[in-house]
């Protein structure tokens, strides 16, 4: 009831939304069809006669009918599928008169052709009311399709609606259905709220053109593909003679069976063709435009109905997927809304359940794409293993680990520094060695190293280096920087002594200005001392960060042998560079002193920096690996440093078990198995985690 000025207005509330409001008692009848050129066609006849309309309607209806309609319980936490309630069972099998697929196909097809569709609710109980009339009551147990062309809508002055269905035969009876017994699906109608508007109405001129083109084409073939013609006679003919001549000509040359016949004209008559040909009429182009306009009104991507004029290899898949994402989604939402409004309250309170057409299967994509997405969602900590298996259509696993969520160990809260560890080489020793090692052995080794180092450089001992590192506060990267500086300083002292020795030998004309073997012991002692300090400092830091303990006993022998081997390589490289530089100086007539100074200030200075970085990377990485293993770490994650090389940047974030190789075949940054080029200048690190990957 509408109140205005203290009085009730004599029209229904729905009239406010109509262009031509109907007064108190109004009847709304179905729109049956539309007018074409010289004839009227019902919507059903247009579906039967127009291939474009039939194709589009069938495509939409079948696309909807293939979907599973689910009922979701939204009263608790999250959404749980309801399969046991009476409502869920009714939705699963809505009608006893047809299969679920046929039921949904009828609903969508009728809706697309007529702009409306109706369901009649059949209830469980049939009884007599107080007036002796047979009525139905109780819960809804079945749904019957009710064709809109046979339905009239009666709206009373208070807005109540009654649906009247008739077969057109009085003896068959008339169905008067109250509003609560009908589920109405109505497409938007700009004129009233009681009837839907067919999608064929906006296509009126398009369908007229299409129908006219088809009829003209049929007429053309009916007349044997003979164009319209004018026969001219030099004299005057009576009406009877004209009719006789026309009938004779049509009988001889009309129809497809009379094609390619010979025309014989008498008495000076002439024949002139008057019809436009197909090219002049743009017949093909107009037909294509009609199809495209139909696709536009039905909101269907043209490639879906095999119009491939603008389809490409790169966009065809997306356009096909757009059928459900853009075309079907609004239609399905419309249907779901009507069902939840007109049918769901028969079983549950509003908001307790939701009806949904499940589009998961049709939007999930091809297997390769789904597999990639499953891996991404699994590794990013969004899906469990079983949820990922469901994406690719595989059965769930009974393994409890598959119901856990895992994430990349490299991910940490913003602002929290991650434990970054350089891993360079695999550790072959037996883990039992760590438990059997004795602290006294490590102390004896350090004492022996200090004694040897004191003869070379009073400044470099394990204790002196560790003392300096004790003043370094901060992360492991700061410790690495301090260790690199110690390497540079001690190597610089050695190279300065080598420079002075070479220049002295040149002055005295001594044969063999540089003997690398004479320096191997000194350099090995320096490297061994620095290696012990590096291993102790970095190993202890990693173990502390992981909540464990570190022991260098199992790598003591490796540190000594590696220092000796590295010293030989460094000195031999220095000898080769000195020899080559002096040979170039002789050819260019340059001073030997200037040549040696240039060599040590340039090439060897650069080598000093490279050696320092690499030694800390390699030795520190080995110690870090030992510390991580002894501290119970399970995984390692590659983490790039500043300005990484391209191939290392691609490794950023990759996580593997502690004892396995990365996808590039390396054990970690600084692993010589990847080649010297992969180690030189590398500033990448690893993050350790005690959690499983």
Secondary structure by P-SEA (a helix, b strand, c coil): ccccccccccccccccccccccccbbbbbcccccccccccccaaaaaaccaaaaaaaaaaaaaaaabbbbbbbcccccbbbbcccaaaaaaacccccccaaaaaaaaaaaaaaccbbbbbbbccbbbbccccbbbbbccccbbbbbbcccbbbbbccccbbbbbbbcccccccccccccccbbbbbccccccccbbbbccccaaaaaaaaaaaaaaaaaaaaaccccbbbbbbcccccaaaaaaaaaaaaaacccccccbbbbbbccbbbbbbccccccccaaaaaaaaaaaaaaaaacccccccccccccccccaaaaaaacccccaaaaaaaaaaaaaccccccccccccbbbbccccccccccaaaaaaaaaaaaaaccccaaaaaaaabbbbbcccccccccccccccccccccbbbbbcccccccccccccccaaaaaaaaaaaaaaaaaccccccaaaaaaaaaaccccaaaaaaaaaaaaaaaaaaaaaaaaaaaaaaaaaccccccccccaaaaaaaaaaaaaaaaaaaaaaaaaaaaccccccccaaaaaaaaaaaaaaaaaaaaaaaaaaaaaaaaaacccaaaaaaaaaacaaaaaaaaaaaaaaaaaaaaaaaaaaaaacccbbbbbbcccccaaaaaaccccccccccccccccccccccccccccccccbbbbbbcccc
